[in-house]
Amino acid sequence: MSNPVITQPGAGSYGTNVQTGEWSTGLCSCCSDLLVCALGCICPIALSCYTANKYGENVCLACVPGGMAAMRTHMRLTYGIQVITILIR
């Protein structure tokens, strides 16, 4: 504890070292990964556990209320994915 943290990172510190580019798959290529497609159709909780494990998170994160929303936010910030809000009037 010789160097305590006394300041927090500023806004915009996440996703700054991520290369931006095109998506790796197309919009209609949802069946290109059959394991993910099957897990999503048969057991979405299993897909959530698989995704959490794939990205280095605890597998139980999928079972915690709000856990997947937290992981989604973390991934969005880490990979620099913008949120698009559509307002319908």
C-alpha positions as a printed Julia matrix, in Angstrom:
89×3 Matrix{Float64}:
   0.0     0.0     0.0
   2.86    2.35   -0.68
   1.09    3.95   -3.68
  -2.64    4.34   -2.95
  -4.96    5.32   -5.78
  -6.22    8.83   -5.14
  -7.85    9.64   -8.48
 -10.28    7.8   -10.73
  -9.8     7.41  -14.48
 -11.46   10.14  -16.5
 -14.34    9.74  -18.88
 -13.48    8.1   -22.17
 -10.71    5.91  -20.79
 -12.41    2.74  -21.97
 -12.17    1.67  -25.58
  -9.48    4.14  -26.52
  -6.96    1.49  -27.57
  -9.36   -0.55  -29.65
  -9.13   -0.59  -33.4
 -12.37    0.29  -35.09
 -13.48   -1.47  -38.23
 -16.07   -3.67  -39.81
 -18.02   -6.45  -38.13
 -16.52   -9.91  -38.55
 -19.84  -11.38  -39.75
 -22.71  -10.09  -41.79
 -26.18   -9.22  -40.56
 -27.76  -12.4   -41.94
 -24.99  -14.84  -40.98
 -26.48  -15.82  -37.62
 -26.0   -19.54  -38.3
 -22.31  -19.29  -39.2
 -21.44  -20.54  -35.67
 -23.71  -23.54  -35.14
 -22.83  -23.98  -31.44
 -23.87  -20.43  -30.6
 -26.98  -20.69  -32.77
 -28.06  -23.99  -31.15
 -27.35  -22.79  -27.6
 -29.28  -19.58  -28.2
 -32.31  -21.45  -29.51
 -32.33  -24.37  -27.05
 -31.01  -22.85  -23.83
 -30.27  -19.11  -23.69
 -28.89  -19.43  -20.13
 -26.27  -21.9   -21.4
 -25.34  -19.41  -24.13
 -24.97  -16.69  -21.51
 -22.67  -18.92  -19.44
 -20.65  -19.82  -22.56
 -20.29  -16.16  -23.49
 -19.24  -15.15  -19.98
 -16.62  -17.91  -19.92
 -15.36  -17.02  -23.41
 -14.68  -13.43  -22.33
 -12.92  -14.38  -19.09
 -15.81  -13.69  -16.73
 -17.2   -16.02  -14.09
 -19.69  -18.49  -15.58
 -22.13  -17.73  -12.73
 -22.38  -14.13  -13.99
 -25.13  -15.28  -16.34
 -27.28  -16.39  -13.39
 -26.93  -13.17  -11.37
 -29.71  -10.61  -11.96
 -28.21   -7.83  -14.05
 -25.01   -9.79  -14.66
 -25.37  -10.04  -18.43
 -26.3    -6.36  -18.67
 -23.1    -5.53  -16.77
 -21.04   -7.78  -19.05
 -22.69   -6.24  -22.12
 -21.83   -2.74  -20.91
 -18.25   -3.79  -20.16
 -17.84   -5.34  -23.63
 -19.37   -2.28  -25.28
 -16.92    0.01  -23.5
 -13.94   -2.29  -24.03
 -14.5    -2.76  -27.77
 -15.72    0.78  -28.46
 -19.19   -0.25  -29.63
 -21.49    2.74  -29.87
 -25.03    2.64  -28.57
 -27.6     3.63  -31.15
 -30.81    4.99  -29.7
 -33.87    5.08  -31.92
 -36.68    7.36  -30.86
 -40.11    6.48  -32.2
 -42.65    9.27  -32.16
